[in-house]
Amino acid sequence: MKEQIESQIIINAPAEAVWAILSDFQAYPEWSPSIAEFYGTPQVGKRTQVLLTQPGGTSMKMNPVFLKIESNQELRWKGKLLINGIFDGEHYFILNRISNDQTQLIQGEKFSGILVPLFRKMIHGNTKKGFELFNAAIKERVESRL
């Protein structure tokens, strides 16, 4: 079973300014409402523990492997519940340069595994709402620092 969600926002700043905030992993506790903390510095091909929180108070520590960290373009990781194939999520942030002063941020996740149907309501509810809150928070942080 598969499911995907995305949330997009336009940030009035260059991609480099958005990336500077997105890739400052140690500062997330200061501003992010949904990705609460990184325990360590993410590196491609390695695992870094991440504390995720959702609207409604649910939180979960994950230990995803980072698939892509491409400056000013993309951040992507993949996590799993217990073992592969149960409930996996590939989370991504993509930066699309609209102009020198505007960037589109796309945040999404591709879910797969046998438990996806059981989590569909959560995915399209609190998880998607968490994406929207994160996007609004990063927009505010980036634009307030220009």
Helices and strands as residue ranges (DSSP letters): E 2-11, H 15-22, G 25-27, H 28-31, E 35-39, E 49-53, E 59-62, E 65-70, E 74-80, E 88-99, E 102-112, H 116-122, I 123-127, H 128-144
